[in-house]
């Protein structure tokens, strides 16, 4: 299952990465946006074709979003917050009536009317929108870039040659390190299961994750349920 804000990376017919901006209630139509593409505009796509691209490995679902801004460390300068507030006022007003903002004619009318009413140039409005779409569709996407930031509670790094934790009792494979990419997979699995089931089951979410993301791996090279359970607790994921 694909969700809003998912990133799909294609290598053919040319390399590109797209973000899913919006999915209709019937899960038939999506709007996508190509990242790092000058002048990009939202494009309509059949959702089942995007899913087929992932299943056929024509596209890769990225579990780590390199385009989302890092969380700021400490207080932000007032001028940064003012820039964000101004941009957010524009973007929140224009995206309130989804999916109109993704449709070319509707978008042109909305941008034109807003620009005339608030005396904001069309290039400025489109710059705000593209920044918002490219960087994850959150208010933080509209903050000016700031320097690299750290994170509290850093977890010990992993190495491909060294397995953290207690060795498995059986099997020749040393097991799988829960590195950042694996932990992002756990987060994605939790989000996908929660989005499609009224009641959350950790065991069922784990089984669905194995089917969705690890179906090509050997059985002894899979993350364990213990790892899955441990990391959703440690990363404070919202599950019962």
Secondary structure, 3 states (H helix, E strand, C coil): CCCCCCEEEECCCCCEEEEEEEECCCCCEEEEEECCCCCCCCEEEEHHHHHHHHHCCCEEEECCCCCCCCCCCCCCCHHHHHHHHHHHHHHHHHHCCCCHHHCHHHHHHHHHHHHHHHCCCHHHHHHHHHHHHHCCCCHHHHCCCCCCCCCCCCCCCCECCECCCCCCCCCCCCCCCCCHHHHHHHHHHHHHHHHHCCCCCHHHHHHHHHHHHCCCCCHHHCCCHHHHHHHHHHCCCCCC
